[in-house]
Each structure stands twice: as C-alpha cells, then as structure tokens.
Amino acid sequence: MTNEENLNSAIAEHTAMFNRLHELIPLISEVAEELRACIKRGGKILLMGNGGSAADSQHIAAEIVGRYKKERRGLPAIALTTDTSILTSVGNDYGYDYIFARQIEALCRPEDVVIGITTSGNSANVIHAIVEANSIGAVTIGLTGGTGGKLSELCKFNLIMPSNNTPRVQEAHIFIGHSLCDLLES
C-alpha cells in the first residue's frame, strides 16, 4: 500500500465513523447536562485513562479548568493521570489496577462526575475506579469504543464510539471531549 493509499484509507475510516457520531447526539447532550448539574451543585469532574486516554484526560481537564472558547471562571476538573508520586506509590503498594480507584476513594464525593476513558471499555484500573465512584454515589461516564466493554454495565452513561479501531476511537474521544467542553460553556 502506498503512502497515499494508506492515508486515504485512514481518512475514509475516520469519516465513516464520524458520520455515525450523529447517533450519539442525544446522549452527548444528556452528558453535557449532567456536567452542568455537577458544577451547579458544587461538584468537580474527575477524569482518567491510560496512554493516549491519559493524555485526553489531561487535555479535557485543562479545557475545563482554563477555558475552551469563552472567557469565564475556571471550573473544577482534575485529571487523575498527572501525579506521578501517587501513581507510582499506589502502583507499588496496591498494584497498577488500583492507581485510579485509590484517588477516587480520596478525592471523589457524591456531587462529582467521574469520566473513565478507555478505547476497549475494559481497562482494569478504570473499571476499579468506576466501581469505587459508584459506591460513593458519583455520576459515572465512560468514553469507550467497540462494544463499550465492561464499562457499559458499570457507568450511568457510556459514550461508545462506533469503531473497533483504536486510533479512530481516540480521534472521536477528543472530539467528544471538545463537544462536552463547548456545551458546558454554553
């Protein structure tokens, strides 16, 4: 396959998946309303994921705390992926599967929203954290792909990207993150 063919194929996959995102508009809108309600009740938004999803968590949290498009007061959001001392100490003492759950136990309150980002919906450390958030009474949201994995059974809302291709799912996740920030600001 030539470079041009490879790129054309990737663009075709991306376009096909993005054309199907229209199906998620009602659920995206409902999640945006949940985020607004969280902020109004004095809650915060906690985000987590691994690898590219960790970067997406940080990116979305930055847009919420800083600003997306509009000048406004900072809104409370924390990416649970950024404190290397917590991640490594909890990983060492309890295991990698609990690096987010322990932070949820310490930081999460019932008025909060917890967003787990995982392309498969099956990342063990995200699953443990969502279970912990549910036990606290927080609203849980998944950003997944494929079938939605185990998060489909655990989250109040699971935004499942209509693809099994990890790069395409990640492209849609950041679009959804931006869309949620835009709706939150409006």
PyMOL commands that set and color helices and strands:
alter all, ss='L'
color gray80, all
select helices_A, chain A and resi 3-40+52-65+84-94+96-98+101-107+124-136+151-154+166-185
alter helices_A, ss='H'
color red, helices_A
select strands_A, chain A and resi 45-49+77-79+113-117+139-145+157-161
alter strands_A, ss='S'
color yellow, strands_A
deselect
rebuild
show_as cartoon
